[in-house]
Structure formats: structure tokens, C-alpha cells
């Protein structure tokens, strides 16, 4: 990477970090582009060299989180000696850790992300990443062979995002995030029925 490109990367990073800090301090809706450029100490026109509109900062934040999510999942799957349950538990624990470490930022940006309609445009990268762990477990005989790994991956992704949004709306309600995520994982992996239910349909009475 040349000097010019490094300079461009630094400017973009400064605009991005300045925006996120302002979003946390005063909210996404109340933050203007002028305030962002003032905090980053760049001209207003410079902002548009990197972001076409303020909403693009939401996309940049979401993309960065997706990349981190994928890295966490990939790292969770590195040890082939661990079974699928251990790998997924390690993965959801890591997800909870980085969300709780950036609690204010996650709360602010996730609500802006939902309000901007971004979940409707969500791609399947996160679902694919979860599915890779499920598929590896299926190949080792730990997961029922007729289960579709991508369907399970998408269920895990949807459950994770739904819980994360509820947690962002009221972080102090319910159990801590890591416990909630582990409980969701347990339900998905084991189901909810304790045993097959016998039919209790009463015999038709003789007339």
C-alpha cells in the first residue's frame, strides 16, 4: 500500500471513528455530517469522498461486525478435536463478549441499523459461517445427516440477531447476553420436547 493510499485509509478511519463516537454521545439521528467532519477535522466535501450519505456509516459498521463474526466462527472451528456443541458454545460466548464490551455502541448502531431497514438487505454470510460448523459436525456424525446445515445456520443467525435487538432495547432486562445466547443454542441443538408424545385421541364411542 502506497503513501497516498495509507493517507486515504487514515482519513476514512478518522471520519468513521468520529462518527461512531458522536452517535454514542448524542444518538444517530441527532448527529449531523457537519458535526462529524468537525470532529474528524476534515472539510465537509471530504466526507463525501468516502461516504455518499450518513446512512453509509451504518453499512460500514454492519460490514465490520460481519467480518468479526466470521473470524470468531472460523476461530471457533479451528480445533477439530472439539465437537460441534463446544465450537458453537465458544462462538456464542465470543459474540456476547464483544457485544457487551461495546455495549453503548452496539445499542446505538443496532437500533439505527434496524430503523434504516438494513435487516431486510441482510446477506447470508453469517448464516453460512454458522452452517460451516454444523456441516463439519454432520460429517463427523455429530449432527443428524438429514439436517440442512444452512437452514440451521440461518436459524442461529436469526435467533442471534433477534436476541441482540431485544437486548439493545433493554440491556438490563433478563439474563446476561452470554447466558441468553447459550440457552438459545441449547434449544436449537436439543429441541423442546422431552420425549415423543403419545396420541391421546379418545376412541370413538360405540353407538
N, C-alpha and C positions, 0 to 999 in steps of 0.2 A: 504494500500500500504506500503510495507516494505522499509527499508532504501536503499537497493540496487536498487529497482525499482524507487524510488524517484530520486536517483542519475542518473539513466539512462534517466529519463524524463528531468532532468536539462541539461544533455549533449545534448540530441536531440534538446531541445528548444534553446540552445546556438548556435548549428550549424545552425538551421533553421533561427533564427533571424539574425545571422551574414550574412548568405547568402542573405536574403532579403535586408538588408541594403547595401550590396555590389551591388546587382542588381540595386537598385535605384541610387547609386552613379556613377556606371560606365557601366551599362547595363548588361543584362543577358548573351549575347554572349561573352562579354569581361571578364567575371568573371570566374576564374578557381577554381577547387576544392582546390588546394594548397592555394589560397588566402582566401577561406572560412575557411579552417582549421586553417590558421594562425590567422585570425580574431577571431575565436572561441577559440583559444589556445588549440587545440587538435591535436593529431597525424593524419596523412593522413589516416592511416588504420582505425582510429576510425570513420571517416566519413562513411566508407562502412559498419560499423556495424549497421548504421541507415538508410542509403540511398544507393541503389545499384548504382545509377548514378546521375548526376546533374539534369537530367530531372525529377527525383522523387520529387524534391523540388517544381516543378510546380504542380504536382499532390497533394502534401501536402497543398500547398496554395489554390488550387481549392477546395479541400475537406473541408478545414476550412471555406471557403466562403460559400459553400453549407450549412454547418451546421448553419452558422449565418443567411443565407437567410431563412432557415426553422424556426429558432427561431423567426425571425421577423414576418414571416407569421403566426406562431402559436400565437404569442402575439397579432397580429392584429385581430385574430379571437376570442380572449378571451371574448370580450364583445358581448353577444348575443343580446343586445339591439340595436347595430349598424347594419345598413343594409349592403348589400354586397358591395355597392359603397363606403361607408365610410371605411369599413375594407380594401378594396383594395387600396384606396387612402392613408390610413395610412401606408400600406405596402410599396407602391412605394416611399412614402416620406422617409421612413426609409432606403430603398435601396439607394436612391440618397444621403442621409446624410452620410452613411458610405463609399460610393464610393468617394464622394467629400472630406471626411475627410482624406482619404488615396489616394489622387489623384495621386501622383507620383508613389506610389507602384502599384496601380491599373493599371495605364498606362503601366508600365514596364512589369508587370506579365501577364496582359491580352494579350499583343502582343506576349509574349513568349508562352503563352497557346495556342493561335491560330496557331502560327508558328509550334508548336510541334504536331499539328493535334488533340489536345485534344477535340475540339468540336465534332469531328466525334465519339468519345467514350463517349460522354455525356449521363448520365443516365437520368431517368425521375423524379428524386426526386423533383427537383424544380417545374416541371410541376404538379406533384402530390400535392405539397403543395398549389399551386395556385388553383388547382382543388377542394381541400377540402373547400375553401371559397365559390367557385361557387356552389358546391353541397349543402352546408348549405343554401345558398341563394335560391337555387331551392326548397329545402324542405319547406322553408318559403313562397314560392310563389313569390319571387322577381325576379326569373330568369325563362325564358321560359322553360317549362318542357321537351320539346323535344330536348333541347340543351345537348350535351355531355360535362360534366364538365371537363373531362380530355383533350378533344380537345381544349377547351377554355384555360385550364391551360397551355397546350403546346404552344398555340399561344402567351399567355402572356410571357412565358419563352423565346420563340424565339425572340419576339419583344424586350424584355428587354436586352438579350444578344447582339442582333444586334445593338441596340442603344448604348449600353455600349462600344462596339468595335469601332463604329464611333466616339464616344466621346473621347475615349482613343487616337485615331489617331490625333484628333484636338480638344482638350478640349475647346478652345476659340471660336470655330465656333458655330453659332446658339444660341438657348436659353439655359439657365442653365439646368443641367441634371434633376432636380426635375420637372421643367416645361415640358420638353420633355416627361418624363415618364407619367405625368398626362394627357398630350394630347393623347399619345398612348392609355392609359387606357380609355379615353373618347371615342375615335374612336372605340375601340373594344367593349365597352359596348353599344354604341348607334348606331353604323354603320355610313355610309357616305351619304345615300340617305335621302333627306329631306321629300320626300313623294313618293308613288308608281308612276312610270312613266306610263302614258297612251300610248297606241300604236299609233304611228304616221304614220303607213304604209298607203300610199295613195291607195284609191280604184282603182281597175283595170279599166281602161277606156274602154268603150264600143267600139267595132269595128264597 
